[in-house]
């Protein structure tokens, strides 16, 4: 198992969906912390047309070993046909904070 810290990004259609998903991810120890940023304007191409929607962006702190379960949880709970799930490895950070992230998702 890898303890590499990841930042995972996903979007939700509504604030209520974002709040519910964030709570579930932390409760299930799939994430140490989730920041919800509301009223994000996303511009993207979908089904051949450029779309623009207001969404809620979740910034999720987790570890590489929890990623597969986190991705499944996002896909199961998302109202989107194709939910965004992008993981960015954390190259550096406060050692105490990164240890807290690892501990929070493992229960250690």
C-alpha positions in Angstrom: 0.0 0.0 0.0 1.2 3.5 -0.9 1.0 6.4 1.5 1.5 8.9 -1.3 -0.8 11.9 -0.6 -3.2 12.8 -3.4 -5.4 15.8 -4.2 -8.5 14.5 -6.0 -10.8 16.9 -7.9 -14.4 16.2 -8.7 -17.5 18.4 -9.4 -21.1 18.1 -8.3 -24.2 19.5 -9.9 -25.6 21.0 -6.6 -24.4 22.2 -3.2 -26.5 19.6 -1.5 -24.9 16.8 -3.6 -21.4 18.2 -2.8 -22.1 18.4 0.9 -23.5 14.9 1.0 -20.6 13.4 -1.0 -18.0 15.2 1.1 -19.5 14.0 4.3 -19.7 10.4 3.0 -16.1 10.4 1.9 -14.8 11.6 5.2 -17.1 9.3 7.2 -16.0 6.3 5.2 -12.3 7.3 5.7 -11.8 7.7 1.9 -10.8 11.3 2.5 -9.1 13.1 5.3 -10.6 16.5 4.3 -12.8 17.8 1.5 -13.1 21.4 0.6 -16.2 22.4 -1.3 -16.0 25.4 -3.5 -19.4 26.6 -4.7 -20.5 28.5 -7.8 -17.7 27.4 -10.0 -18.3 28.0 -13.7 -17.2 25.1 -15.8 -16.9 25.3 -19.6 -16.5 22.0 -21.4 -17.3 20.1 -24.6 -20.0 17.4 -24.1 -21.9 15.5 -26.8 -20.4 17.6 -29.5 -21.4 21.0 -28.1 -19.7 23.5 -25.8 -21.5 23.7 -22.5 -21.2 26.1 -19.5 -22.7 25.2 -16.1 -22.4 26.3 -12.5 -21.0 23.5 -10.4 -19.5 22.8 -7.0 -15.9 21.8 -7.0 -14.6 19.3 -4.4 -10.9 19.3 -3.4 -10.3 16.0 -1.7 -7.3 15.0 0.3 -6.6 11.3 0.4 -3.8 8.7 -0.3 -3.0 6.6 -3.3 -4.0 3.4 -1.5 -7.6 4.8 -0.9 -8.0 6.1 -4.5 -9.7 3.1 -6.0 -12.4 3.0 -3.3 -12.7 6.8 -3.4 -13.3 6.7 -7.2 -15.9 4.0 -6.8 -17.7 6.1 -4.2 -17.7 9.2 -6.3 -19.1 7.3 -9.4 -21.8 5.6 -7.3 -23.0 8.9 -5.8 -22.6 11.3 -8.7 -25.6 12.5 -10.6 -23.3 12.9 -13.7 -23.0 10.3 -16.5 -19.3 10.9 -16.5 -18.1 12.3 -13.2 -14.7 14.1 -13.1 -12.2 12.2 -11.0 -8.7 13.6 -11.3 -5.9 12.7 -8.9 -2.8 15.0 -8.5 0.1 13.7 -6.5 1.3 15.9 -3.7 5.0 16.5 -4.2 5.7 18.3 -1.0 3.9 19.7 2.0 3.9 20.1 5.7 5.1 16.8 7.2 2.6 16.9 10.1 -0.3 17.7 7.7 0.6 14.9 5.3 0.9 12.5 8.2 -2.5 13.6 9.5 -4.0 12.9 6.0 -2.5 9.3 6.1 -3.7 8.8 9.6 -7.2 10.1 8.9 -7.9 7.7 6.1 -6.4 4.7 7.7 -7.8 5.2 11.2 -4.3 5.1 12.7 
